[in-house]
Amino acid sequence: MDNDTLINAYFEGSLTESQKKNFDHLLETDAQFAEDFKFQRELQESLKKEERKAVKQMFATMSASEPKQETKVISLRPWLVAASIIFLVGIGSWFVFFNTHNYSTEELYNANFVAYENVVHPIERSAELEDLQTRAFTAYENEDYAEALSLFKTLQEKNNDGYIQFYEAITLMQLQKHKEAVSLLENYIKADGELKDRAIWYLALSDLKLGRIDESKLHLQKLVSLNGFKATAAKRLLEELD
């Protein structure tokens, strides 16, 4: 395993015990390796902060435009706000990955897909629904996707919130149920959900996984034209698919 791949595997959390020992050794003894690692870490931390800021501002703007309610609004919990934002670590993955070319669609999918972080819009909740929401996102964060899917479905039945549909789709992708995920993502996008641009990215990846290259390209082109979320990643992925 070369140094770039080793650093990439570190951020993905996929190092074996022997690879971890090699990583630690290189970090202590190889100045260039240490510098490359520091660069990747700082890059990803910067990207995480920008994504968190963008989503918070998005939801804050929407909340300000909504009529005030007398019922209690649940604030974002610390574990939701500061949850692992490994989604953006995926940017580091393609940063290394796209130094090469001629990869299969399966490999391109694997290099780009990471579950989206659970940033939740503050909403009205009864005690029962609040508990259900917490359980659902706890399962999601713990990568217990079968349990998360079940809880998201129940939550959606009790209170039809679009963002739950979005996270349910990501959960389905983790369970390799991409056809079902496509249907949910398309519905979410048509409904103009708050995370619509994020949904387009995951729809492009789902179509890529299913071998629907032309459909995937259309979604990627849409992201490039929006020139916002994942625009650079979408452009580079398009180049690989052409």
C-alpha positions as a Markdown table, in Angstrom:
| # | Residue | x | y | z |
|---|---|---|---|---|
| 1 | Met | 0.0 | 0.0 | 0.0 |
| 2 | Asp | 1.5 | 3.3 | -1.1 |
| 3 | Asn | 1.6 | 6.3 | 1.2 |
| 4 | Asp | -1.4 | 8.2 | -0.4 |
| 5 | Thr | -3.6 | 5.1 | -0.1 |
| 6 | Leu | -2.4 | 4.6 | 3.4 |
| 7 | Ile | -3.4 | 8.1 | 4.4 |
| 8 | Asn | -6.7 | 7.7 | 2.6 |
| 9 | Ala | -7.5 | 4.5 | 4.4 |
| 10 | Tyr | -6.7 | 6.2 | 7.7 |
| 11 | Phe | -9.4 | 8.8 | 7.1 |
| 12 | Glu | -11.8 | 6.1 | 6.0 |
| 13 | Gly | -11.1 | 4.2 | 9.2 |
| 14 | Ser | -10.3 | 1.0 | 7.2 |
| 15 | Leu | -6.7 | 0.4 | 8.3 |
| 16 | Thr | -5.9 | -3.1 | 9.5 |
| 17 | Glu | -3.8 | -3.5 | 12.6 |
| 18 | Ser | -0.6 | -4.0 | 10.7 |
| 19 | Gln | -1.4 | -1.0 | 8.4 |
| 20 | Lys | -2.0 | 1.1 | 11.5 |
| 21 | Lys | 1.4 | 0.2 | 12.9 |
| 22 | Asn | 3.0 | 1.1 | 9.5 |
| 23 | Phe | 1.0 | 4.4 | 9.5 |
| 24 | Asp | 2.2 | 5.3 | 13.0 |
| 25 | His | 5.8 | 4.4 | 12.1 |
| 26 | Leu | 5.8 | 6.5 | 8.9 |
| 27 | Leu | 4.2 | 9.4 | 10.8 |
| 28 | Glu | 7.1 | 9.4 | 13.3 |
| 29 | Thr | 10.0 | 8.7 | 10.8 |
| 30 | Asp | 9.0 | 10.1 | 7.4 |
| 31 | Ala | 8.8 | 13.9 | 7.2 |
| 32 | Gln | 7.1 | 13.9 | 3.8 |
| 33 | Phe | 4.5 | 11.5 | 5.0 |
| 34 | Ala | 3.8 | 13.5 | 8.0 |
| 35 | Glu | 3.5 | 16.7 | 5.9 |
| 36 | Asp | 1.1 | 15.0 | 3.5 |
| 37 | Phe | -1.0 | 13.7 | 6.4 |
| 38 | Lys | -1.1 | 17.1 | 8.0 |
| 39 | Phe | -2.2 | 18.7 | 4.7 |
| 40 | Gln | -5.0 | 16.2 | 4.2 |
| 41 | Arg | -6.2 | 16.6 | 7.8 |
| 42 | Glu | -6.3 | 20.4 | 7.6 |
| 43 | Leu | -8.1 | 20.2 | 4.2 |
| 44 | Gln | -10.8 | 18.0 | 5.5 |
| 45 | Glu | -11.2 | 19.9 | 8.8 |
| 46 | Ser | -11.7 | 23.1 | 6.7 |
| 47 | Leu | -14.3 | 21.3 | 4.5 |
| 48 | Lys | -16.1 | 20.0 | 7.5 |
| 49 | Lys | -16.5 | 23.5 | 9.0 |
| 50 | Glu | -17.7 | 24.9 | 5.7 |
| 51 | Glu | -20.3 | 22.2 | 5.2 |
| 52 | Arg | -21.5 | 22.5 | 8.8 |
| 53 | Lys | -21.8 | 26.3 | 8.5 |
| 54 | Ala | -23.6 | 26.1 | 5.1 |
| 55 | Val | -26.2 | 23.6 | 6.4 |
| 56 | Lys | -26.8 | 25.6 | 9.7 |
| 57 | Gln | -27.3 | 28.8 | 7.7 |
| 58 | Met | -29.7 | 27.1 | 5.4 |
| 59 | Phe | -31.8 | 25.8 | 8.2 |
| 60 | Ala | -31.6 | 29.0 | 10.2 |
| 61 | Thr | -32.9 | 31.0 | 7.2 |
| 62 | Met | -35.8 | 28.6 | 6.8 |
| 63 | Ser | -36.6 | 28.7 | 10.5 |
| 64 | Ala | -36.7 | 32.5 | 10.5 |
| 65 | Ser | -39.2 | 32.5 | 7.6 |
| 66 | Glu | -41.6 | 30.1 | 9.4 |
| 67 | Pro | -44.4 | 31.4 | 11.6 |
| 68 | Lys | -43.6 | 31.1 | 15.3 |
| 69 | Gln | -45.3 | 28.3 | 17.3 |
| 70 | Glu | -46.2 | 28.2 | 20.9 |
| 71 | Thr | -45.2 | 24.6 | 21.2 |
| 72 | Lys | -41.7 | 23.8 | 22.2 |
| 73 | Val | -39.0 | 23.5 | 19.5 |
| 74 | Ile | -36.4 | 20.9 | 20.1 |
| 75 | Ser | -32.9 | 22.3 | 19.7 |
| 76 | Leu | -30.1 | 20.5 | 17.9 |
| 77 | Arg | -28.5 | 18.1 | 20.3 |
| 78 | Pro | -24.7 | 18.3 | 20.7 |
| 79 | Trp | -24.3 | 14.8 | 19.3 |
| 80 | Leu | -26.3 | 15.8 | 16.2 |
| 81 | Val | -24.4 | 19.1 | 15.7 |
| 82 | Ala | -21.0 | 17.6 | 16.4 |
| 83 | Ala | -21.7 | 14.2 | 14.8 |
| 84 | Ser | -19.1 | 12.6 | 12.7 |
| 85 | Ile | -19.1 | 14.4 | 9.4 |
| 86 | Ile | -17.4 | 11.6 | 7.5 |
| 87 | Phe | -19.4 | 12.6 | 4.5 |
| 88 | Leu | -16.8 | 15.3 | 3.8 |
| 89 | Val | -13.9 | 12.9 | 4.3 |
| 90 | Gly | -15.1 | 11.5 | 1.1 |
| 91 | Ile | -13.8 | 14.6 | -0.6 |
| 92 | Gly | -10.4 | 13.5 | 0.6 |
| 93 | Ser | -11.0 | 10.1 | -0.9 |
| 94 | Trp | -11.6 | 11.4 | -4.4 |
| 95 | Phe | -8.7 | 13.9 | -3.9 |
| 96 | Val | -6.4 | 10.8 | -3.8 |
| 97 | Phe | -8.5 | 8.5 | -6.0 |
| 98 | Phe | -8.7 | 10.7 | -9.0 |
| 99 | Asn | -4.9 | 10.9 | -9.4 |
| 100 | Thr | -5.5 | 7.7 | -11.4 |
| 101 | His | -8.0 | 6.8 | -14.0 |
| 102 | Asn | -9.9 | 4.0 | -15.8 |
| 103 | Tyr | -11.7 | 2.8 | -12.8 |
| 104 | Ser | -14.9 | 0.8 | -12.9 |
| 105 | Thr | -18.2 | 2.3 | -12.0 |
| 106 | Glu | -18.2 | 0.2 | -8.9 |
| 107 | Glu | -14.9 | 1.6 | -7.8 |
| 108 | Leu | -15.9 | 5.1 | -8.6 |
| 109 | Tyr | -19.0 | 4.6 | -6.5 |
| 110 | Asn | -17.0 | 3.3 | -3.6 |
| 111 | Ala | -14.6 | 6.2 | -3.8 |
| 112 | Asn | -17.3 | 8.8 | -3.6 |
| 113 | Phe | -20.0 | 7.4 | -1.4 |
| 114 | Val | -20.0 | 8.2 | 2.3 |
| 115 | Ala | -23.1 | 8.6 | 4.4 |
| 116 | Tyr | -24.3 | 12.1 | 4.9 |
| 117 | Glu | -23.9 | 13.6 | 8.4 |
| 118 | Asn | -27.0 | 13.9 | 10.5 |
| 119 | Val | -27.6 | 17.6 | 10.7 |
| 120 | Val | -31.3 | 17.9 | 11.7 |
| 121 | His | -33.6 | 20.9 | 11.3 |
| 122 | Pro | -35.2 | 21.9 | 14.6 |
| 123 | Ile | -38.8 | 20.9 | 14.4 |
| 124 | Glu | -41.9 | 20.5 | 16.6 |
| 125 | Arg | -41.9 | 17.2 | 18.4 |
| 126 | Ser | -44.0 | 15.5 | 21.1 |
| 127 | Ala | -42.0 | 13.5 | 23.7 |
| 128 | Glu | -42.8 | 10.3 | 21.9 |
| 129 | Leu | -41.5 | 11.6 | 18.6 |
| 130 | Glu | -38.5 | 13.2 | 20.1 |
| 131 | Asp | -37.5 | 9.9 | 21.6 |
| 132 | Leu | -38.1 | 8.1 | 18.3 |
| 133 | Gln | -36.0 | 10.6 | 16.4 |
| 134 | Thr | -33.2 | 10.2 | 18.8 |
| 135 | Arg | -33.2 | 6.5 | 18.5 |
| 136 | Ala | -33.3 | 6.6 | 14.7 |
| 137 | Phe | -30.4 | 8.9 | 14.4 |
| 138 | Thr | -28.4 | 7.1 | 17.1 |
| 139 | Ala | -28.8 | 3.9 | 15.1 |
| 140 | Tyr | -27.8 | 5.8 | 12.0 |
| 141 | Glu | -24.6 | 7.2 | 13.7 |
| 142 | Asn | -23.8 | 3.7 | 15.1 |
| 143 | Glu | -24.1 | 2.3 | 11.5 |
| 144 | Asp | -26.9 | 0.0 | 12.6 |
| 145 | Tyr | -28.7 | 0.7 | 9.3 |
| 146 | Ala | -31.3 | -2.1 | 9.6 |
| 147 | Glu | -32.5 | -0.6 | 12.8 |
| 148 | Ala | -32.2 | 2.9 | 11.5 |
| 149 | Leu | -34.3 | 2.1 | 8.5 |
| 150 | Ser | -37.1 | 0.6 | 10.6 |
| 151 | Leu | -37.1 | 3.6 | 12.9 |
| 152 | Phe | -37.0 | 6.1 | 10.0 |
| 153 | Lys | -40.0 | 4.4 | 8.4 |
| 154 | Thr | -42.0 | 4.5 | 11.7 |
| 155 | Leu | -41.0 | 8.2 | 12.2 |
| 156 | Gln | -42.1 | 9.0 | 8.7 |
| 157 | Glu | -45.5 | 7.4 | 9.3 |
| 158 | Lys | -46.0 | 9.4 | 12.5 |
| 159 | Asn | -44.8 | 12.7 | 11.1 |
| 160 | Asn | -44.2 | 13.1 | 7.4 |
| 161 | Asp | -41.1 | 15.2 | 7.3 |
| 162 | Gly | -39.1 | 15.4 | 4.1 |
| 163 | Tyr | -35.7 | 15.2 | 5.7 |
| 164 | Ile | -36.5 | 11.8 | 7.2 |
| 165 | Gln | -37.1 | 10.6 | 3.6 |
| 166 | Phe | -33.7 | 11.8 | 2.7 |
| 167 | Tyr | -32.0 | 10.0 | 5.5 |
| 168 | Glu | -34.0 | 6.9 | 4.9 |
| 169 | Ala | -32.7 | 6.9 | 1.3 |
| 170 | Ile | -29.1 | 7.2 | 2.5 |
| 171 | Thr | -29.8 | 4.3 | 4.9 |
| 172 | Leu | -31.1 | 2.2 | 2.0 |
| 173 | Met | -28.0 | 2.9 | 0.0 |
| 174 | Gln | -25.9 | 1.6 | 3.0 |
| 175 | Leu | -28.1 | -1.6 | 2.8 |
| 176 | Gln | -27.4 | -1.9 | -0.9 |
| 177 | Lys | -31.0 | -1.2 | -1.8 |
| 178 | His | -30.3 | 1.4 | -4.4 |
| 179 | Lys | -33.5 | 1.1 | -6.4 |
| 180 | Glu | -35.6 | 1.9 | -3.3 |
| 181 | Ala | -33.2 | 4.7 | -2.5 |
| 182 | Val | -33.6 | 6.2 | -6.0 |
| 183 | Ser | -37.4 | 6.4 | -5.6 |
| 184 | Leu | -37.1 | 8.2 | -2.3 |
| 185 | Leu | -34.5 | 10.6 | -3.5 |
| 186 | Glu | -36.5 | 11.4 | -6.6 |
| 187 | Asn | -39.5 | 12.1 | -4.5 |
| 188 | Tyr | -37.5 | 14.3 | -2.1 |
| 189 | Ile | -36.0 | 16.3 | -5.0 |
| 190 | Lys | -39.4 | 16.8 | -6.6 |
| 191 | Ala | -40.7 | 18.1 | -3.3 |
| 192 | Asp | -37.9 | 20.6 | -3.2 |
| 193 | Gly | -36.5 | 19.4 | 0.1 |
| 194 | Glu | -34.1 | 21.5 | 2.1 |
| 195 | Leu | -31.2 | 19.2 | 1.2 |
| 196 | Lys | -32.2 | 18.9 | -2.4 |
| 197 | Asp | -28.7 | 19.5 | -3.8 |
| 198 | Arg | -27.3 | 16.8 | -1.4 |
| 199 | Ala | -30.1 | 14.4 | -2.6 |
| 200 | Ile | -29.0 | 15.0 | -6.3 |
| 201 | Trp | -25.5 | 13.9 | -5.4 |
| 202 | Tyr | -26.7 | 10.7 | -3.8 |
| 203 | Leu | -29.1 | 10.1 | -6.7 |
| 204 | Ala | -26.2 | 10.4 | -9.1 |
| 205 | Leu | -24.3 | 7.8 | -7.0 |
| 206 | Ser | -27.3 | 5.4 | -6.8 |
| 207 | Asp | -27.7 | 5.5 | -10.6 |
| 208 | Leu | -24.0 | 5.0 | -11.0 |
| 209 | Lys | -24.2 | 1.9 | -8.7 |
| 210 | Leu | -27.1 | 0.6 | -10.7 |
| 211 | Gly | -25.1 | 1.0 | -14.0 |
| 212 | Arg | -27.4 | 3.8 | -15.2 |
| 213 | Ile | -24.5 | 6.0 | -16.4 |
| 214 | Asp | -26.5 | 8.4 | -18.6 |
| 215 | Glu | -28.9 | 9.2 | -15.7 |
| 216 | Ser | -26.0 | 9.6 | -13.3 |
| 217 | Lys | -24.3 | 12.0 | -15.7 |
| 218 | Leu | -27.4 | 14.2 | -15.9 |
| 219 | His | -27.6 | 14.5 | -12.1 |
| 220 | Leu | -23.8 | 15.3 | -12.0 |
| 221 | Gln | -24.2 | 17.9 | -14.7 |
| 222 | Lys | -27.0 | 19.5 | -12.6 |
| 223 | Leu | -24.7 | 19.8 | -9.6 |
| 224 | Val | -22.0 | 21.3 | -11.8 |
| 225 | Ser | -24.5 | 23.9 | -13.1 |
| 226 | Leu | -25.6 | 24.8 | -9.6 |
| 227 | Asn | -22.0 | 25.4 | -8.7 |
| 228 | Gly | -22.5 | 24.7 | -5.1 |
| 229 | Phe | -22.5 | 21.5 | -3.1 |
| 230 | Lys | -20.2 | 18.8 | -4.6 |
| 231 | Ala | -19.8 | 20.8 | -7.8 |
| 232 | Thr | -16.1 | 20.0 | -8.0 |
| 233 | Ala | -16.5 | 16.4 | -7.1 |
| 234 | Ala | -19.3 | 16.1 | -9.7 |
| 235 | Lys | -17.1 | 17.6 | -12.4 |
| 236 | Arg | -14.3 | 15.2 | -11.7 |
| 237 | Leu | -16.6 | 12.2 | -11.6 |
| 238 | Leu | -18.1 | 13.3 | -15.0 |
| 239 | Glu | -14.6 | 13.4 | -16.4 |
| 240 | Glu | -14.0 | 9.8 | -15.3 |
| 241 | Leu | -17.3 | 8.7 | -16.8 |
| 242 | Asp | -16.7 | 10.3 | -20.2 |
